[in-house]
Amino acid sequence: MPLLPALAVALPLLLAAQTIEEQEWHLGALDIYSAQDQARGDGVIVAVIDSGVDAKHPDLAGRVLPGTGFGSSKGTDGTTDTDGHGTGMAGIIAATGRNGGALGIAPGAKILPIASAEKEQFSLDVVAESIRWAADHGAKVINMSLGFSSTMTPSLVKAVNYAIEKDVVLVAATGNDGKEVSAPANIGGVIAVAGTNRDGKPWKSSNVGADTVLSAPAEGIVTAAPESVYASGYAEMDGTSAASAIVAGVAALVRAKHPQLPAEDVVNALIKTAKDMAEPGRDETTGFGMVNPMGALTAQLPPVARNPLLPEPKPSTAQPTPTLAAQPVEPDADLSDRLPFVAGVVGATALMTALLIVLPAIRSRRRPEVSVRDTPPTPW
């Protein structure tokens, strides 16, 4: 439910003495300033699949690359945003904090905007196209602050696999309906991010489940917004959309500090250094725990052979072939490593999340998709 208009008007007056950056409580909660002493995201391109990004916003000046549009946004370069959601996510990731404005997690990163909505509806296949385009155009991290409630489409699973093979870290919001993790967050290999509140506890509306990977702040997140949508150029947002963008920003920091580190090792660093919030290990509510930027940046971990969020490959069933001398030959020990992987999809349905994007009712074989709107931003 959106905040009452009276509160939306009074809140800026109460906080008038603070800069926008000072109101970004999540920066201090995650020790982002220490993390930015290690890296600032330079050299890393983060794709934002969303409603487009306002490239003219002062806090994003010079950070937004020409992108593209799909679906109703086809023919655009993604650098305008009549909705506000995409600009908000880009601000959380890479805003520069000029003159006390919004500061992103990775202000040195570049944003590659992929407009897939612009106040209109779009489909799973459009998201799949967007993922492939991002992977083919230099993205090292893809943020997907969106979600669907429908039977998974092969095109989306294949697109996720394609991006993983192209050395991309994929991050997605779990959803805001307090139910199952939405798609594409529930696809194997994707970092599914649930939300936390100001007290470091699970955010009450966050979707959770076995697919949850990490947690990050999702309540009262102040960020940039198009002046065409909110005259001040800023808004406060609630939702796992913001949590996903925060984790995408941290992934950009890790990729900037360790440019030779493969995506699977970046993912491993994020999950191995997360701060446990519940019982030890992974749980359905918080995943491996709260994202830990400093831990991920400074961890010294052995390399992994594959994305740790992917299902284990099936063992080979091939039988050894005897030689002419009837001597047994050892099977190829590396065969399983060369088998193509298929990302696992958990659950037949998942619930949509996006702060401002409303997704369509896509019919599945079991039931129609249900779309859910996140808590709208409070204008500043």
PATISE-585006 format. One record per residue (C-alpha): x negated, y negated, z negated; residue in one letter. Coordinates in nm, 2 decimals, padded with zeros to 4 digits. Layout:
N
@px X&py Y&pz Z&residu a;
...
***
This chain:
380
@px 00.00&py 00.00&pz 00.00&residu m;
@px -00.14&py -00.35&pz 00.09&residu p;
@px -00.21&py -00.60&pz -00.19&residu l;
@px 00.07&py -00.85&pz -00.26&residu l;
@px 00.03&py -01.18&pz -00.07&residu p;
@px -00.01&py -01.37&pz -00.40&residu a;
@px -00.31&py -01.16&pz -00.50&residu l;
@px -00.47&py -01.19&pz -00.16&residu a;
@px -00.45&py -01.57&pz -00.19&residu v;
@px -00.57&py -01.60&pz -00.55&residu a;
@px -00.86&py -01.36&pz -00.53&residu l;
@px -01.09&py -01.58&pz -00.32&residu p;
@px -01.03&py -01.87&pz -00.56&residu l;
@px -01.15&py -01.66&pz -00.85&residu l;
@px -01.46&py -01.56&pz -00.67&residu l;
@px -01.54&py -01.89&pz -00.51&residu a;
@px -01.87&py -01.93&pz -00.69&residu a;
@px -02.01&py -01.61&pz -00.54&residu q;
@px -02.15&py -01.57&pz -00.19&residu t;
@px -02.01&py -01.29&pz 00.02&residu i;
@px -02.32&py -01.09&pz -00.03&residu e;
@px -02.29&py -01.12&pz -00.41&residu e;
@px -01.94&py -00.98&pz -00.38&residu q;
@px -02.06&py -00.66&pz -00.21&residu e;
@px -02.08&py -00.46&pz -00.53&residu w;
@px -02.18&py -00.14&pz -00.35&residu h;
@px -02.52&py -00.29&pz -00.27&residu l;
@px -02.62&py -00.29&pz -00.63&residu g;
@px -02.45&py 00.03&pz -00.71&residu a;
@px -02.65&py 00.22&pz -00.45&residu l;
@px -02.98&py 00.02&pz -00.51&residu d;
@px -02.98&py -00.09&pz -00.15&residu i;
@px -03.23&py -00.37&pz -00.21&residu y;
@px -03.49&py -00.13&pz -00.32&residu s;
@px -03.41&py 00.09&pz -00.02&residu a;
@px -03.45&py -00.21&pz 00.21&residu q;
@px -03.80&py -00.26&pz 00.08&residu d;
@px -03.87&py 00.09&pz 00.23&residu q;
@px -03.69&py 00.04&pz 00.56&residu a;
@px -03.43&py -00.19&pz 00.72&residu r;
@px -03.31&py 00.02&pz 01.01&residu g;
@px -03.54&py -00.14&pz 01.28&residu d;
@px -03.55&py 00.06&pz 01.60&residu g;
@px -03.24&py 00.26&pz 01.52&residu v;
@px -02.92&py 00.24&pz 01.73&residu i;
@px -02.59&py 00.32&pz 01.54&residu v;
@px -02.29&py 00.39&pz 01.76&residu a;
@px -01.96&py 00.27&pz 01.61&residu v;
@px -01.66&py 00.45&pz 01.76&residu i;
@px -01.38&py 00.22&pz 01.67&residu d;
@px -01.18&py -00.09&pz 01.78&residu s;
@px -01.48&py -00.27&pz 01.92&residu g;
@px -01.72&py -00.51&pz 01.74&residu v;
@px -01.71&py -00.89&pz 01.74&residu d;
@px -02.06&py -00.96&pz 01.87&residu a;
@px -02.01&py -01.33&pz 01.81&residu k;
@px -01.97&py -01.30&pz 01.43&residu h;
@px -02.26&py -01.49&pz 01.26&residu p;
@px -02.36&py -01.20&pz 01.05&residu d;
@px -02.38&py -00.97&pz 01.35&residu l;
@px -02.56&py -01.21&pz 01.59&residu a;
@px -02.83&py -01.03&pz 01.78&residu g;
@px -02.73&py -00.69&pz 01.63&residu r;
@px -02.46&py -00.58&pz 01.88&residu v;
@px -02.56&py -00.42&pz 02.21&residu l;
@px -02.33&py -00.40&pz 02.51&residu p;
@px -02.13&py -00.09&pz 02.47&residu g;
@px -01.83&py 00.06&pz 02.65&residu t;
@px -01.46&py 00.13&pz 02.61&residu g;
@px -01.24&py 00.44&pz 02.66&residu f;
@px -00.87&py 00.49&pz 02.67&residu g;
@px -00.68&py 00.16&pz 02.65&residu s;
@px -01.02&py -00.02&pz 02.62&residu s;
@px -01.16&py 00.12&pz 02.94&residu k;
@px -01.35&py -00.14&pz 03.14&residu g;
@px -01.47&py -00.34&pz 02.84&residu t;
@px -01.82&py -00.34&pz 02.68&residu d;
@px -01.69&py -00.30&pz 02.33&residu g;
@px -01.81&py -00.65&pz 02.21&residu t;
@px -01.47&py -00.79&pz 02.12&residu t;
@px -01.24&py -00.68&pz 01.85&residu d;
@px -00.88&py -00.79&pz 01.82&residu t;
@px -00.81&py -00.55&pz 01.53&residu d;
@px -01.09&py -00.61&pz 01.28&residu g;
@px -01.17&py -00.25&pz 01.18&residu h;
@px -01.47&py -00.20&pz 01.40&residu g;
@px -01.63&py -00.53&pz 01.31&residu t;
@px -01.58&py -00.44&pz 00.94&residu g;
@px -01.76&py -00.11&pz 00.99&residu m;
@px -02.04&py -00.27&pz 01.19&residu a;
@px -02.08&py -00.53&pz 00.91&residu g;
@px -02.11&py -00.26&pz 00.64&residu i;
@px -02.38&py -00.09&pz 00.85&residu i;
@px -02.59&py -00.38&pz 01.00&residu a;
@px -02.47&py -00.73&pz 00.90&residu a;
@px -02.77&py -00.96&pz 00.85&residu t;
@px -02.66&py -01.15&pz 00.54&residu g;
@px -02.75&py -01.49&pz 00.69&residu r;
@px -02.67&py -01.79&pz 00.47&residu n;
@px -02.50&py -01.58&pz 00.20&residu g;
@px -02.28&py -01.39&pz 00.44&residu g;
@px -02.22&py -01.01&pz 00.45&residu a;
@px -02.53&py -00.79&pz 00.42&residu l;
@px -02.53&py -00.45&pz 00.58&residu g;
@px -02.71&py -00.13&pz 00.46&residu i;
@px -02.94&py -00.14&pz 00.76&residu a;
@px -02.96&py -00.50&pz 00.88&residu p;
@px -03.24&py -00.41&pz 01.12&residu g;
@px -03.04&py -00.16&pz 01.31&residu a;
@px -02.86&py -00.23&pz 01.64&residu k;
@px -02.49&py -00.15&pz 01.68&residu i;
@px -02.36&py 00.03&pz 01.99&residu l;
@px -01.99&py -00.05&pz 02.00&residu p;
@px -01.75&py 00.20&pz 02.17&residu i;
@px -01.40&py 00.06&pz 02.18&residu a;
@px -01.15&py 00.34&pz 02.17&residu s;
@px -00.84&py 00.17&pz 02.03&residu a;
@px -00.79&py -00.22&pz 02.01&residu e;
@px -00.47&py -00.20&pz 01.82&residu k;
@px -00.34&py 00.08&pz 02.05&residu e;
@px -00.34&py 00.45&pz 02.02&residu q;
@px -00.61&py 00.69&pz 02.14&residu f;
@px -00.66&py 01.06&pz 02.14&residu s;
@px -00.90&py 01.34&pz 02.04&residu l;
@px -01.03&py 01.36&pz 02.39&residu d;
@px -01.11&py 00.99&pz 02.39&residu v;
@px -01.32&py 01.04&pz 02.08&residu v;
@px -01.49&py 01.33&pz 02.24&residu a;
@px -01.58&py 01.11&pz 02.54&residu e;
@px -01.70&py 00.84&pz 02.31&residu s;
@px -01.93&py 01.08&pz 02.12&residu i;
@px -02.09&py 01.21&pz 02.45&residu r;
@px -02.13&py 00.85&pz 02.58&residu w;
@px -02.30&py 00.74&pz 02.25&residu a;
@px -02.54&py 01.04&pz 02.26&residu a;
@px -02.63&py 00.97&pz 02.62&residu d;
@px -02.70&py 00.60&pz 02.55&residu h;
@px -02.95&py 00.60&pz 02.28&residu g;
@px -02.75&py 00.64&pz 01.96&residu a;
@px -02.94&py 00.81&pz 01.68&residu k;
@px -02.65&py 00.78&pz 01.44&residu v;
@px -02.27&py 00.79&pz 01.52&residu i;
@px -02.02&py 00.65&pz 01.27&residu n;
@px -01.66&py 00.77&pz 01.31&residu m;
@px -01.44&py 00.59&pz 01.06&residu s;
@px -01.13&py 00.76&pz 01.20&residu l;
@px -00.95&py 01.09&pz 01.18&residu g;
@px -00.68&py 01.31&pz 01.31&residu f;
@px -00.42&py 01.55&pz 01.19&residu s;
@px -00.38&py 01.81&pz 01.46&residu s;
@px -00.52&py 02.14&pz 01.59&residu t;
@px -00.88&py 02.09&pz 01.69&residu m;
@px -00.95&py 02.05&pz 02.06&residu t;
@px -01.24&py 02.23&pz 02.23&residu p;
@px -01.35&py 01.91&pz 02.39&residu s;
@px -01.41&py 01.74&pz 02.05&residu l;
@px -01.60&py 02.04&pz 01.91&residu v;
@px -01.81&py 02.06&pz 02.22&residu k;
@px -01.88&py 01.69&pz 02.21&residu a;
@px -02.00&py 01.72&pz 01.85&residu v;
@px -02.23&py 02.01&pz 01.95&residu n;
@px -02.36&py 01.81&pz 02.24&residu y;
@px -02.45&py 01.51&pz 02.02&residu a;
@px -02.62&py 01.74&pz 01.76&residu i;
@px -02.83&py 01.90&pz 02.04&residu e;
@px -02.93&py 01.54&pz 02.15&residu k;
@px -03.07&py 01.48&pz 01.80&residu d;
@px -02.79&py 01.26&pz 01.67&residu v;
@px -02.67&py 01.23&pz 01.31&residu v;
@px -02.29&py 01.23&pz 01.30&residu l;
@px -02.10&py 01.07&pz 01.01&residu v;
@px -01.72&py 01.07&pz 00.96&residu a;
@px -01.46&py 00.97&pz 00.71&residu a;
@px -01.27&py 01.24&pz 00.53&residu t;
@px -00.94&py 01.05&pz 00.52&residu g;
@px -00.72&py 00.85&pz 00.28&residu n;
@px -00.42&py 01.07&pz 00.22&residu d;
@px -00.54&py 01.26&pz -00.08&residu g;
@px -00.52&py 01.58&pz 00.11&residu k;
@px -00.73&py 01.79&pz 00.35&residu e;
@px -01.04&py 01.66&pz 00.52&residu v;
@px -00.95&py 01.51&pz 00.86&residu s;
@px -01.11&py 01.57&pz 01.20&residu a;
@px -01.38&py 01.51&pz 01.32&residu p;
@px -01.52&py 01.51&pz 00.96&residu a;
@px -01.42&py 01.88&pz 00.92&residu n;
@px -01.63&py 02.00&pz 01.22&residu i;
@px -01.95&py 02.18&pz 01.13&residu g;
@px -02.26&py 01.96&pz 01.15&residu g;
@px -02.07&py 01.64&pz 01.08&residu v;
@px -02.14&py 01.46&pz 00.75&residu i;
@px -01.79&py 01.43&pz 00.60&residu a;
@px -01.78&py 01.13&pz 00.35&residu v;
@px -01.53&py 01.11&pz 00.07&residu a;
@px -01.47&py 00.79&pz -00.13&residu g;
@px -01.56&py 00.67&pz -00.48&residu t;
@px -01.43&py 00.37&pz -00.68&residu n;
@px -01.62&py 00.10&pz -00.87&residu r;
@px -01.67&py 00.33&pz -01.17&residu d;
@px -01.84&py 00.59&pz -00.97&residu g;
@px -01.55&py 00.83&pz -00.98&residu k;
@px -01.36&py 00.99&pz -00.69&residu p;
@px -01.14&py 00.74&pz -00.52&residu w;
@px -00.78&py 00.85&pz -00.58&residu k;
@px -00.66&py 00.84&pz -00.22&residu s;
@px -00.97&py 01.01&pz -00.07&residu s;
@px -00.91&py 01.33&pz 00.13&residu n;
@px -01.11&py 01.62&pz -00.01&residu v;
@px -01.18&py 01.98&pz 00.05&residu g;
@px -01.44&py 02.24&pz 00.12&residu a;
@px -01.57&py 02.04&pz 00.42&residu d;
@px -01.66&py 01.74&pz 00.20&residu t;
@px -02.04&py 01.67&pz 00.23&residu v;
@px -02.11&py 01.33&pz 00.06&residu l;
@px -01.94&py 01.06&pz -00.14&residu s;
@px -01.99&py 00.68&pz -00.12&residu a;
@px -01.81&py 00.36&pz -00.23&residu p;
@px -01.46&py 00.32&pz -00.08&residu a;
@px -01.29&py 00.06&pz -00.30&residu e;
@px -01.30&py -00.32&pz -00.27&residu g;
@px -01.57&py -00.32&pz 00.00&residu i;
@px -01.63&py -00.68&pz 00.12&residu v;
@px -01.75&py -00.70&pz 00.49&residu t;
@px -01.74&py -00.90&pz 00.80&residu a;
@px -01.42&py -00.96&pz 01.01&residu a;
@px -01.34&py -01.14&pz 01.33&residu p;
@px -01.24&py -01.50&pz 01.28&residu e;
@px -00.96&py -01.44&pz 01.53&residu s;
@px -00.82&py -01.19&pz 01.28&residu v;
@px -00.92&py -01.36&pz 00.94&residu y;
@px -01.01&py -01.72&pz 00.96&residu a;
@px -01.28&py -01.69&pz 00.70&residu s;
@px -01.46&py -01.42&pz 00.89&residu g;
@px -01.45&py -01.18&pz 00.59&residu y;
@px -01.22&py -00.92&pz 00.43&residu a;
@px -01.21&py -00.68&pz 00.15&residu e;
@px -01.13&py -00.32&pz 00.25&residu m;
@px -01.04&py 00.01&pz 00.07&residu d;
@px -01.08&py 00.35&pz 00.24&residu g;
@px -01.31&py 00.63&pz 00.33&residu t;
@px -01.38&py 00.44&pz 00.66&residu s;
@px -01.60&py 00.21&pz 00.45&residu a;
@px -01.76&py 00.51&pz 00.27&residu a;
@px -01.85&py 00.66&pz 00.61&residu s;
@px -02.01&py 00.34&pz 00.73&residu a;
@px -02.22&py 00.32&pz 00.42&residu i;
@px -02.36&py 00.67&pz 00.48&residu v;
@px -02.42&py 00.59&pz 00.84&residu a;
@px -02.62&py 00.29&pz 00.73&residu g;
@px -02.83&py 00.50&pz 00.50&residu v;
@px -02.89&py 00.75&pz 00.78&residu a;
@px -03.02&py 00.46&pz 00.99&residu a;
@px -03.26&py 00.36&pz 00.71&residu l;
@px -03.40&py 00.72&pz 00.70&residu v;
@px -03.44&py 00.73&pz 01.07&residu r;
@px -03.62&py 00.40&pz 01.07&residu a;
@px -03.87&py 00.49&pz 00.81&residu k;
@px -03.93&py 00.84&pz 00.95&residu h;
@px -03.88&py 00.79&pz 01.33&residu p;
@px -04.02&py 01.14&pz 01.41&residu q;
@px -03.79&py 01.32&pz 01.17&residu l;
@px -03.53&py 01.53&pz 01.36&residu p;
@px -03.16&py 01.48&pz 01.29&residu a;
@px -03.13&py 01.81&pz 01.11&residu e;
@px -03.40&py 01.70&pz 00.86&residu d;
@px -03.23&py 01.36&pz 00.81&residu v;
@px -02.91&py 01.54&pz 00.73&residu v;
@px -03.10&py 01.77&pz 00.49&residu n;
@px -03.26&py 01.48&pz 00.31&residu a;
@px -02.92&py 01.31&pz 00.26&residu l;
@px -02.76&py 01.62&pz 00.11&residu i;
@px -03.06&py 01.74&pz -00.09&residu k;
@px -03.11&py 01.40&pz -00.26&residu t;
@px -02.74&py 01.32&pz -00.33&residu a;
@px -02.66&py 01.26&pz -00.69&residu k;
@px -02.43&py 01.52&pz -00.84&residu d;
@px -02.10&py 01.38&pz -00.96&residu m;
@px -01.92&py 01.70&pz -01.07&residu a;
@px -02.04&py 02.05&pz -01.13&residu e;
@px -02.40&py 02.13&pz -01.00&residu p;
@px -02.41&py 02.18&pz -00.63&residu g;
@px -02.14&py 02.12&pz -00.37&residu r;
@px -01.78&py 02.07&pz -00.47&residu d;
@px -01.46&py 01.99&pz -00.28&residu e;
@px -01.41&py 01.65&pz -00.43&residu t;
@px -01.75&py 01.49&pz -00.40&residu t;
@px -01.94&py 01.73&pz -00.17&residu g;
@px -02.31&py 01.74&pz -00.27&residu f;
@px -02.26&py 01.41&pz -00.45&residu g;
@px -02.31&py 01.03&pz -00.42&residu m;
@px -02.54&py 00.93&pz -00.13&residu v;
@px -02.88&py 00.83&pz -00.27&residu n;
@px -03.06&py 00.59&pz -00.04&residu p;
@px -03.39&py 00.57&pz -00.23&residu m;
@px -03.39&py 00.95&pz -00.28&residu g;
@px -03.33&py 01.02&pz 00.09&residu a;
@px -03.60&py 00.77&pz 00.19&residu l;
@px -03.87&py 00.90&pz -00.04&residu t;
@px -03.79&py 01.27&pz -00.04&residu a;
@px -04.07&py 01.51&pz 00.07&residu q;
@px -03.89&py 01.81&pz 00.19&residu l;
@px -04.00&py 02.10&pz 00.41&residu p;
@px -03.85&py 02.09&pz 00.76&residu p;
@px -03.54&py 02.29&pz 00.83&residu v;
@px -03.48&py 02.50&pz 01.14&residu a;
@px -03.13&py 02.37&pz 01.21&residu r;
@px -02.86&py 02.13&pz 01.08&residu n;
@px -02.78&py 02.26&pz 00.73&residu p;
@px -02.41&py 02.18&pz 00.78&residu l;
@px -02.37&py 02.42&pz 01.07&residu l;
@px -02.24&py 02.78&pz 01.02&residu p;
@px -02.51&py 03.04&pz 01.02&residu e;
@px -02.57&py 03.19&pz 01.36&residu p;
@px -02.45&py 03.54&pz 01.42&residu k;
@px -02.72&py 03.81&pz 01.41&residu p;
@px -02.82&py 03.97&pz 01.74&residu s;
@px -02.65&py 04.30&pz 01.81&residu t;
@px -02.90&py 04.39&pz 02.08&residu a;
@px -03.06&py 04.73&pz 02.05&residu q;
@px -03.44&py 04.78&pz 02.09&residu p;
@px -03.53&py 04.91&pz 02.43&residu t;
@px -03.77&py 05.21&pz 02.44&residu p;
@px -04.09&py 05.19&pz 02.65&residu t;
@px -04.18&py 05.45&pz 02.92&residu l;
@px -04.37&py 05.63&pz 02.65&residu a;
@px -04.05&py 05.65&pz 02.44&residu a;
@px -04.21&py 05.42&pz 02.17&residu q;
@px -03.97&py 05.19&pz 02.00&residu p;
@px -04.02&py 04.82&pz 02.07&residu v;
@px -03.95&py 04.56&pz 01.80&residu e;
@px -03.66&py 04.33&pz 01.88&residu p;
@px -03.74&py 03.97&pz 01.95&residu d;
@px -03.76&py 03.82&pz 01.60&residu a;
@px -03.68&py 03.47&pz 01.73&residu d;
@px -03.37&py 03.57&pz 01.93&residu l;
@px -03.12&py 03.43&pz 01.68&residu s;
@px -03.30&py 03.10&pz 01.68&residu d;
@px -03.24&py 03.07&pz 02.06&residu r;
@px -02.87&py 03.15&pz 02.05&residu l;
@px -02.65&py 02.85&pz 02.12&residu p;
@px -02.46&py 02.73&pz 01.81&residu f;
@px -02.09&py 02.66&pz 01.79&residu v;
@px -01.98&py 02.41&pz 01.53&residu a;
@px -01.73&py 02.55&pz 01.28&residu g;
@px -01.39&py 02.40&pz 01.25&residu v;
@px -01.23&py 02.45&pz 00.91&residu v;
@px -00.86&py 02.42&pz 00.88&residu g;
@px -00.59&py 02.40&pz 01.15&residu a;
@px -00.48&py 02.05&pz 01.05&residu t;
@px -00.64&py 01.74&pz 00.90&residu a;
@px -00.51&py 01.40&pz 00.81&residu l;
@px -00.60&py 01.08&pz 00.99&residu m;
@px -00.80&py 00.79&pz 00.82&residu t;
@px -00.88&py 00.45&pz 00.95&residu a;
@px -00.85&py 00.11&pz 00.78&residu l;
@px -00.66&py -00.05&pz 01.06&residu l;
@px -00.65&py 00.20&pz 01.34&residu i;
@px -00.32&py 00.39&pz 01.39&residu v;
@px -00.37&py 00.72&pz 01.57&residu l;
@px -00.11&py 00.89&pz 01.79&residu p;
@px 00.12&py 01.17&pz 01.71&residu a;
@px -00.05&py 01.45&pz 01.91&residu i;
@px 00.14&py 01.77&pz 01.94&residu r;
@px -00.03&py 02.09&pz 01.83&residu s;
@px 00.09&py 02.44&pz 01.85&residu r;
@px 00.17&py 02.44&pz 01.48&residu r;
@px 00.31&py 02.10&pz 01.41&residu r;
@px 00.29&py 01.74&pz 01.53&residu p;
@px 00.01&py 01.52&pz 01.42&residu e;
@px 00.07&py 01.28&pz 01.13&residu v;
@px -00.11&py 00.95&pz 01.13&residu s;
@px -00.18&py 00.75&pz 00.81&residu v;
@px -00.28&py 00.39&pz 00.78&residu r;
@px -00.55&py 00.30&pz 00.53&residu d;
@px -00.51&py 00.02&pz 00.28&residu t;
@px -00.52&py -00.30&pz 00.50&residu p;
@px -00.80&py -00.55&pz 00.43&residu p;
@px -00.75&py -00.85&pz 00.21&residu t;
@px -00.83&py -01.16&pz 00.41&residu p;
@px -01.09&py -01.40&pz 00.26&residu w;
***
